[in-house]
Amino acid sequence: MGVLRNPNGEYMQARVYNLATAVDSLLNEVAETHDIKDFEGLRKLIAVYFESADKEGFIFDFDEVWPHAGYTLKGNAKRAIVGDRAQGATARGLRRGIDFDVSVTPSPGQYGGQNRQQIFLTQKGLVKFLVGSKSPAAQALACFFTKLGTQHCTALADEECAIPEHYRASARQSARELLDDVAAIEESESQHDAVRDRLAEIHGGQVEFTFPSGGRADVLCPDVVIEVKQAALWRQAIGQAYTYSIEAKRKGRVHLLSEPPKEAFEACRGIGLELTWGVPDAFPAMSQEIPSS
């Protein structure tokens, strides 16, 4: 059992949620009950939600979401969100400004034209949208997102722990030992930046690369995308590395500055990410083996 934080900011006891197993079982279930034409698009949708599950905002593009929501026509899917004007005051739909919002891009034509509307959903709006389709595949997806949204936190061990202070203390000690061994790094540089630059030097990549979609990877190499994070942020690193590797069509790697927990190995292995840690050249005996269960 671990101490997790719910969306209201209150601590609660909940069983550790295994991301890798959940993603694989969910995709298998969806594949059996729904004709999926864009399987990688669905995986990316899950990765975006996983990366942003502790945030609020309009982060889901309707055009990318609706093909996986069980609606046969795009128009029906749109009306499920914005409502039906023909029904007037009884029009059903989600709450604008809370569950969804609409971005309007003016037509560039000289004499005007039809403005382009783009709909974005929040996390809760996405779940309501999926539930409204009553499709078995969409219901499974909504159930998964609900669990992910309420249990997204630092995964601790499978043992009982009332408060996470012990783990925070262990992380601080690990970081302190790392800093003592890295004498070659100048004090003016942060450990994160030094490791990031060293990885780019070793693999011949670019640092702080910004993608057209607005995402930014720590290191973009010819064959791999690398995200560098503290061990405590391994979930965030996995979400970013997975999303960016899909966008850049490269292998994804998570590089942590100190030894990760066992759950990080399981999550990376489940979605095909490589996991490394430590400071390059400073720890020649650094182990990268997956620990035995």
Kinemage of the C-alpha trace (Angstrom):
@kinemage 1
@onewidth
@group {chain A} dominant
@subgroup {mainchain}
@vectorlist {calphas} color= white
{ca met a 1} P 0.000 0.000 0.000
{ca gly a 2} L 1.246 3.501 -0.694
{ca val a 3} L 0.245 7.015 0.230
{ca leu a 4} L -1.305 8.668 -2.824
{ca arg a 5} L -2.874 12.068 -3.441
{ca asn a 6} L -6.332 12.366 -4.939
{ca pro a 7} L -7.453 15.271 -7.211
{ca asn a 8} L -8.702 17.215 -4.155
{ca gly a 9} L -5.217 17.219 -2.676
{ca glu a 10} L -6.037 14.891 0.217
{ca tyr a 11} L -3.918 11.873 0.994
{ca met a 12} L -5.526 8.483 0.688
{ca gln a 13} L -4.484 4.854 0.917
{ca ala a 14} L -4.610 3.014 -2.396
{ca arg a 15} L -2.962 -0.007 -3.921
{ca val a 16} L -0.053 0.747 -6.245
{ca tyr a 17} L -1.259 0.837 -9.836
{ca asn a 18} L 0.939 -1.040 -12.337
{ca leu a 19} L 1.025 1.100 -15.480
{ca ala a 20} L 2.632 -1.432 -17.783
{ca thr a 21} L 0.116 -4.199 -17.012
{ca ala a 22} L -2.812 -1.769 -17.162
{ca val a 23} L -1.834 -0.355 -20.563
{ca asp a 24} L -1.274 -3.770 -22.128
{ca ser a 25} L -4.464 -5.345 -20.762
{ca leu a 26} L -6.515 -2.287 -21.708
{ca leu a 27} L -5.224 -2.187 -25.272
{ca asn a 28} L -5.866 -5.917 -25.682
{ca glu a 29} L -9.411 -5.490 -24.403
{ca val a 30} L -10.064 -2.500 -26.652
{ca ala a 31} L -8.595 -4.318 -29.660
{ca glu a 32} L -10.948 -7.268 -29.153
{ca thr a 33} L -14.112 -5.177 -28.823
{ca his a 34} L -13.463 -2.332 -31.249
{ca asp a 35} L -12.080 -2.006 -34.764
{ca ile a 36} L -8.997 0.141 -34.182
{ca lys a 37} L -7.441 1.713 -37.271
{ca asp a 38} L -5.002 3.986 -35.437
{ca phe a 39} L -3.533 1.779 -32.719
{ca glu a 40} L -0.472 3.996 -32.180
{ca gly a 41} L -2.780 6.994 -31.875
{ca leu a 42} L -4.568 5.286 -29.005
{ca arg a 43} L -1.254 4.508 -27.289
{ca lys a 44} L -0.250 8.155 -27.683
{ca leu a 45} L -3.555 9.263 -26.178
{ca ile a 46} L -2.874 7.091 -23.136
{ca ala a 47} L 0.687 8.408 -22.905
{ca val a 48} L -0.500 12.034 -22.994
{ca tyr a 49} L -3.017 11.347 -20.231
{ca phe a 50} L -0.360 9.531 -18.203
{ca glu a 51} L 2.020 12.477 -18.535
{ca ser a 52} L -0.647 15.042 -17.627
{ca ala a 53} L -2.715 13.121 -15.072
{ca asp a 54} L -1.701 15.436 -12.230
{ca lys a 55} L -2.629 18.617 -14.103
{ca glu a 56} L -5.817 20.417 -15.052
{ca gly a 57} L -6.299 21.997 -18.428
{ca phe a 58} L -7.712 21.547 -21.909
{ca ile a 59} L -5.122 19.077 -23.168
{ca phe a 60} L -7.028 16.656 -25.431
{ca asp a 61} L -7.747 17.553 -29.053
{ca phe a 62} L -11.215 16.386 -30.086
{ca asp a 63} L -9.979 15.380 -33.573
{ca glu a 64} L -7.505 12.933 -32.004
{ca val a 65} L -9.914 11.612 -29.362
{ca trp a 66} L -13.224 10.933 -31.089
{ca pro a 67} L -12.103 7.990 -33.325
{ca his a 68} L -11.428 5.994 -30.124
{ca ala a 69} L -14.643 6.951 -28.326
{ca gly a 70} L -17.020 4.508 -30.026
{ca tyr a 71} L -18.958 7.065 -32.124
{ca thr a 72} L -19.616 6.085 -35.754
{ca leu a 73} L -19.933 9.669 -37.016
{ca lys a 74} L -17.839 12.705 -36.124
{ca gly a 75} L -20.961 14.885 -36.053
{ca asn a 76} L -22.576 12.712 -33.378
{ca ala a 77} L -19.386 12.808 -31.340
{ca lys a 78} L -19.256 16.615 -31.588
{ca arg a 79} L -22.897 16.986 -30.500
{ca ala a 80} L -22.181 14.805 -27.465
{ca ile a 81} L -19.757 17.531 -26.351
{ca val a 82} L -21.245 20.861 -27.477
{ca gly a 83} L -24.909 19.782 -27.452
{ca asp a 84} L -27.559 20.095 -30.148
{ca arg a 85} L -28.756 23.648 -30.870
{ca ala a 86} L -31.956 22.318 -32.417
{ca gln a 87} L -33.054 21.120 -28.981
{ca gly a 88} L -32.687 24.583 -27.486
{ca ala a 89} L -32.576 24.725 -23.691
{ca thr a 90} L -32.834 20.932 -23.445
{ca ala a 91} L -29.693 20.385 -25.521
{ca arg a 92} L -27.406 17.892 -23.891
{ca gly a 93} L -23.656 18.240 -23.817
{ca leu a 94} L -20.688 18.838 -21.583
{ca arg a 95} L -20.030 22.028 -19.626
{ca arg a 96} L -18.155 24.617 -21.660
{ca gly a 97} L -15.243 26.177 -19.826
{ca ile a 98} L -15.132 23.229 -17.395
{ca asp a 99} L -15.253 20.005 -19.410
{ca phe a 100} L -14.369 21.465 -22.804
{ca asp a 101} L -13.515 24.670 -24.614
{ca val a 102} L -13.513 25.774 -28.247
{ca ser a 103} L -10.681 27.548 -30.023
{ca val a 104} L -11.711 29.512 -33.123
{ca thr a 105} L -9.216 30.271 -35.901
{ca pro a 106} L -10.475 33.008 -38.295
{ca ser a 107} L -10.598 32.148 -41.976
{ca pro a 108} L -7.647 33.680 -43.891
{ca gly a 109} L -9.801 34.356 -46.955
{ca gln a 110} L -10.047 37.952 -48.210
{ca tyr a 111} L -13.841 37.965 -48.155
{ca gly a 112} L -14.253 35.910 -45.045
{ca gly a 113} L -15.303 32.302 -44.809
{ca gln a 114} L -16.032 29.576 -42.358
{ca asn a 115} L -13.940 29.872 -39.222
{ca arg a 116} L -12.156 26.724 -38.075
{ca gln a 117} L -13.265 25.480 -34.672
{ca gln a 118} L -11.069 23.213 -32.609
{ca ile a 119} L -12.456 21.528 -29.492
{ca phe a 120} L -10.268 20.675 -26.488
{ca leu a 121} L -11.285 18.559 -23.497
{ca thr a 122} L -10.104 18.380 -19.905
{ca gln a 123} L -9.372 15.063 -18.206
{ca lys a 124} L -12.834 14.905 -16.618
{ca gly a 125} L -14.440 16.038 -19.864
{ca leu a 126} L -12.677 13.240 -21.734
{ca val a 127} L -13.968 10.607 -19.312
{ca lys a 128} L -17.555 11.961 -19.574
{ca phe a 129} L -17.269 11.969 -23.358
{ca leu a 130} L -16.138 8.329 -23.395
{ca val a 131} L -18.851 7.234 -20.971
{ca gly a 132} L -21.512 8.964 -23.094
{ca ser a 133} L -20.821 6.789 -26.152
{ca lys a 134} L -21.828 3.616 -24.263
{ca ser a 135} L -19.323 1.641 -26.356
{ca pro a 136} L -17.635 -1.234 -24.460
{ca ala a 137} L -14.233 -0.102 -25.716
{ca ala a 138} L -14.862 3.496 -24.645
{ca gln a 139} L -16.137 2.338 -21.250
{ca ala a 140} L -12.929 0.387 -20.682
{ca leu a 141} L -10.882 3.411 -21.700
{ca ala a 142} L -12.862 5.702 -19.381
{ca cys a 143} L -12.393 3.265 -16.486
{ca phe a 144} L -8.654 3.192 -17.117
{ca phe a 145} L -8.385 6.993 -17.230
{ca thr a 146} L -10.414 7.309 -14.019
{ca lys a 147} L -8.032 4.995 -12.173
{ca leu a 148} L -5.009 6.715 -13.676
{ca gly a 149} L -6.249 10.167 -12.710
{ca thr a 150} L -6.952 9.242 -9.090
{ca gln a 151} L -3.868 7.117 -8.504
{ca his a 152} L -1.212 9.089 -10.386
{ca cys a 153} L 1.551 9.662 -7.827
{ca thr a 154} L 4.965 8.374 -6.942
{ca ala a 155} L 4.639 4.597 -6.820
{ca leu a 156} L 6.114 3.234 -3.636
{ca ala a 157} L 6.785 -0.417 -2.799
{ca asp a 158} L 4.108 -3.094 -2.442
{ca glu a 159} L 4.598 -2.996 1.305
{ca glu a 160} L 2.596 -0.817 3.695
{ca cys a 161} L 3.927 2.669 4.378
{ca ala a 162} L 1.893 5.318 6.185
{ca ile a 163} L 4.045 8.316 5.209
{ca pro a 164} L 6.648 8.782 2.444
{ca glu a 165} L 9.295 10.578 4.551
{ca his a 166} L 11.492 7.473 4.610
{ca tyr a 167} L 11.603 7.378 0.809
{ca arg a 168} L 12.292 11.094 0.571
{ca ala a 169} L 15.213 10.704 2.981
{ca ser a 170} L 16.614 7.810 0.957
{ca ala a 171} L 16.365 9.858 -2.246
{ca arg a 172} L 18.169 12.808 -0.644
{ca gln a 173} L 20.958 10.500 0.554
{ca ser a 174} L 21.344 8.973 -2.916
{ca ala a 175} L 21.563 12.441 -4.480
{ca arg a 176} L 24.152 13.508 -1.901
{ca glu a 177} L 26.349 10.485 -2.708
{ca leu a 178} L 26.075 11.219 -6.419
{ca leu a 179} L 27.202 14.815 -5.959
{ca asp a 180} L 30.219 13.726 -3.885
{ca asp a 181} L 31.456 11.469 -6.699
{ca val a 182} L 31.001 13.926 -9.558
{ca ala a 183} L 33.923 16.275 -8.981
{ca ala a 184} L 34.391 16.981 -12.680
{ca ile a 185} L 31.092 18.838 -12.971
{ca glu a 186} L 31.460 22.579 -12.406
{ca glu a 187} L 29.513 24.028 -9.518
{ca ser a 188} L 27.843 26.560 -11.798
{ca glu a 189} L 26.092 23.751 -13.692
{ca ser a 190} L 23.261 21.686 -12.343
{ca gln a 191} L 23.629 17.933 -12.234
{ca his a 192} L 20.686 17.538 -14.599
{ca asp a 193} L 22.211 19.828 -17.241
{ca ala a 194} L 25.646 18.233 -16.934
{ca val a 195} L 24.265 14.710 -17.397
{ca arg a 196} L 22.018 15.839 -20.241
{ca asp a 197} L 24.929 17.484 -22.089
{ca arg a 198} L 27.179 14.467 -21.516
{ca leu a 199} L 24.570 12.079 -22.939
{ca ala a 200} L 24.161 14.317 -25.995
{ca glu a 201} L 27.948 14.342 -26.439
{ca ile a 202} L 28.178 10.551 -26.199
{ca his a 203} L 25.277 9.807 -28.554
{ca gly a 204} L 25.650 12.772 -30.908
{ca gly a 205} L 22.352 14.448 -30.142
{ca gln a 206} L 20.736 17.838 -29.572
{ca val a 207} L 19.721 19.131 -26.148
{ca glu a 208} L 16.384 20.776 -25.269
{ca phe a 209} L 14.907 19.941 -28.676
{ca thr a 210} L 11.445 21.442 -29.265
{ca phe a 211} L 8.995 19.474 -31.417
{ca pro a 212} L 6.446 21.123 -33.743
{ca ser a 213} L 3.693 20.132 -31.298
{ca gly a 214} L 5.383 22.158 -28.553
{ca gly a 215} L 6.850 19.283 -26.520
{ca arg a 216} L 10.517 19.475 -25.591
{ca ala a 217} L 12.885 16.519 -25.174
{ca asp a 218} L 16.063 16.739 -23.085
{ca val a 219} L 18.146 14.933 -25.714
{ca leu a 220} L 17.229 14.077 -29.320
{ca cys a 221} L 19.703 11.661 -30.941
{ca pro a 222} L 19.630 10.103 -34.422
{ca asp a 223} L 18.125 6.879 -33.060
{ca val a 224} L 16.872 7.645 -29.561
{ca val a 225} L 14.979 10.229 -27.479
{ca ile a 226} L 16.285 10.622 -23.912
{ca glu a 227} L 14.528 12.201 -20.927
{ca val a 228} L 16.701 12.986 -17.888
{ca lys a 229} L 14.988 13.261 -14.505
{ca gln a 230} L 15.499 12.725 -10.808
{ca ala a 231} L 14.494 9.218 -9.720
{ca ala a 232} L 11.486 10.603 -7.847
{ca leu a 233} L 10.117 11.915 -11.170
{ca trp a 234} L 10.366 8.596 -13.036
{ca arg a 235} L 6.652 8.548 -13.913
{ca gln a 236} L 6.878 11.969 -15.554
{ca ala a 237} L 10.034 10.896 -17.413
{ca ile a 238} L 8.328 7.759 -18.750
{ca gly a 239} L 5.330 9.712 -20.009
{ca gln a 240} L 7.520 12.271 -21.785
{ca ala a 241} L 9.998 9.759 -23.269
{ca tyr a 242} L 7.172 7.573 -24.549
{ca thr a 243} L 5.238 10.451 -26.114
{ca tyr a 244} L 8.297 12.075 -27.691
{ca ser a 245} L 9.621 8.770 -29.066
{ca ile a 246} L 6.311 8.228 -30.878
{ca glu a 247} L 6.389 11.745 -32.293
{ca ala a 248} L 10.049 11.537 -33.385
{ca lys a 249} L 9.848 7.860 -34.436
{ca arg a 250} L 12.874 6.953 -32.354
{ca lys a 251} L 13.522 4.585 -29.489
{ca gly a 252} L 12.724 6.053 -26.098
{ca arg a 253} L 15.057 6.093 -23.130
{ca val a 254} L 14.563 7.241 -19.556
{ca his a 255} L 17.782 8.273 -17.789
{ca leu a 256} L 17.461 8.890 -14.054
{ca leu a 257} L 20.055 10.630 -11.909
{ca ser a 258} L 19.859 8.006 -9.156
{ca glu a 259} L 18.772 4.384 -8.950
{ca pro a 260} L 15.061 3.996 -9.787
{ca pro a 261} L 12.501 1.919 -7.871
{ca lys a 262} L 11.502 -1.486 -9.159
{ca glu a 263} L 8.187 -0.117 -10.467
{ca ala a 264} L 10.083 2.034 -12.976
{ca phe a 265} L 11.696 -1.058 -14.495
{ca glu a 266} L 8.347 -2.789 -14.820
{ca ala a 267} L 6.677 0.249 -16.424
{ca cys a 268} L 9.531 0.808 -18.900
{ca arg a 269} L 9.674 -2.849 -19.847
{ca gly a 270} L 5.916 -2.930 -20.412
{ca ile a 271} L 5.940 -0.144 -23.026
{ca gly a 272} L 9.326 -0.772 -24.655
{ca leu a 273} L 11.441 1.981 -23.077
{ca glu a 274} L 15.108 1.603 -22.116
{ca leu a 275} L 15.994 2.624 -18.559
{ca thr a 276} L 19.449 3.823 -17.459
{ca trp a 277} L 20.655 5.826 -14.483
{ca gly a 278} L 23.639 7.449 -12.829
{ca val a 279} L 26.222 9.885 -14.158
{ca pro a 280} L 27.996 8.802 -17.375
{ca asp a 281} L 31.738 8.100 -16.870
{ca ala a 282} L 31.453 8.808 -13.135
{ca phe a 283} L 30.037 5.356 -12.356
{ca pro a 284} L 31.723 2.801 -14.663
{ca ala a 285} L 30.250 -0.069 -12.634
{ca met a 286} L 26.730 1.326 -12.832
{ca ser a 287} L 24.233 -1.547 -13.004
{ca gln a 288} L 21.418 -1.423 -15.514
{ca glu a 289} L 19.969 -4.875 -14.934
{ca ile a 290} L 16.303 -5.294 -14.152
{ca pro a 291} L 16.073 -6.434 -10.524
{ca ser a 292} L 14.628 -9.853 -9.850
{ca ser a 293} L 11.153 -10.042 -8.346
